[in-house]
Amino acid sequence: MLMKNPNVEFVGYTVPHPFKPFMNIRVQSVDGYPADDAVNEALDSIVDVCKHVGKKYKDAVKKFHKENGKATADMDVS
C-alpha cells in the first residue's frame, strides 16, 4: 500500500531477529510530504481492504447457506 502512494519514493523493511516481534520500516517520501502521513494512509487503506474482503466473505457464506438450505444461526458470520 505504501508503494501505491505517488508521494512515496522508497519503502524497505528489515527484521532484526526472527524471534523478536520487531520490524524496521524505512519510508522515503517526496519533499514536503511526511512519511508518517504515508504510513497512516497506507494503514487506513489496509483496514478498508480487510473490511471489504470480510464483508464479501460473510455475504458469500450467507448466500451459500441460503441457496443450500442451511441455517446460518449456528455459524458466526456477523
C-alpha positions in Angstrom: 0.0 0.0 0.0 2.9 2.4 0.7 4.3 2.0 -2.8 0.9 2.8 -4.3 1.2 6.3 -3.0 2.7 8.6 -5.6 4.4 10.7 -2.9 6.4 7.7 -1.7 9.8 7.1 -3.4 11.1 4.1 -1.4 9.9 1.6 1.1 12.0 -1.1 2.7 12.0 -3.2 5.8 14.2 -5.4 7.9 13.5 -7.9 10.7 16.4 -7.7 13.1 15.8 -11.1 14.6 13.1 -13.7 13.8 12.4 -14.4 17.5 11.7 -10.8 18.3 8.4 -9.1 17.4 10.0 -6.1 15.8 10.4 -4.8 12.2 12.2 -1.7 11.0 10.5 0.1 8.2 12.1 2.8 6.1 9.8 5.2 4.1 11.2 7.9 1.9 8.8 10.4 0.6 8.9 13.4 -1.6 9.9 16.8 -0.1 7.0 18.3 1.9 5.1 15.0 2.4 5.8 13.5 5.8 6.5 9.7 5.8 4.2 9.5 8.9 1.3 10.6 6.7 2.1 8.0 4.1 2.2 5.2 6.7 -1.0 6.3 8.3 -2.8 6.4 4.9 -1.4 3.0 4.0 -2.6 1.5 7.3 -6.1 3.1 6.8 -6.2 1.6 3.3 -5.3 -1.8 4.6 -8.1 -1.7 7.2 -10.5 -0.7 4.4 -9.4 -3.6 2.2 -9.7 -6.0 5.1 -13.2 -4.8 5.9 -14.3 -5.1 2.3 -12.9 -8.6 2.0 -14.6 -9.6 5.3 -17.9 -8.3 4.1 -17.7 -10.0 0.8 -16.8 -13.3 2.5 -19.6 -13.1 5.0 -22.1 -12.2 2.2 -20.9 -15.2 0.2 -21.3 -17.6 3.2 -24.8 -16.3 3.8 -25.7 -16.7 0.2 -24.3 -20.2 0.1 -26.3 -21.2 3.1 -29.4 -19.7 1.8 -29.1 -21.4 -1.6 -28.3 -24.8 0.1 -31.0 -24.6 2.7 -28.6 -24.4 5.7 -29.3 -22.1 8.6 -26.6 -19.6 9.4 -27.6 -19.3 13.1 -25.0 -21.9 14.1 -22.3 -20.0 12.3 -20.8 -16.7 13.4 -20.8 -14.7 10.1 -21.9 -11.4 11.6 
